[in-house]
């Protein structure tokens, strides 16, 4: 599957999860259930994926942690808050730039409706933004 197909499966699965469980649970509950549902649909899911990187000659093993990395091509950041803040979308974009992936999803299970809670975030710069940043790409 390409990243668009994976994204479609994730959105569809998250929609059903939001519809069936509703808002108000802890983020960790949604993460656990969504990961299991995606695996049942044949996708590979890595939870709390640690991303290592080097910056200005320093090595960071646990600098970033992605909520879900799906099929090695889609970053999914989950929230369970009344309303997301602009910084949440910026966080996803930063993850995408660091791991050099084109697409991510920000899914807020705390929103009243699923449509209000899902955002696609595209990384139009798959090349690293800074030549001082090097990702150790075992993602």
Beta strands, then each sheet from edge to edge (+ up, - down):
strand 1: 45-55
strand 2: 58-70
strand 3: 74-79
strand 4: 103-108
strand 5: 118-122
strand 6: 133-135
sheet 1: 5+ 4- 3- 2+ 1- 6+
end
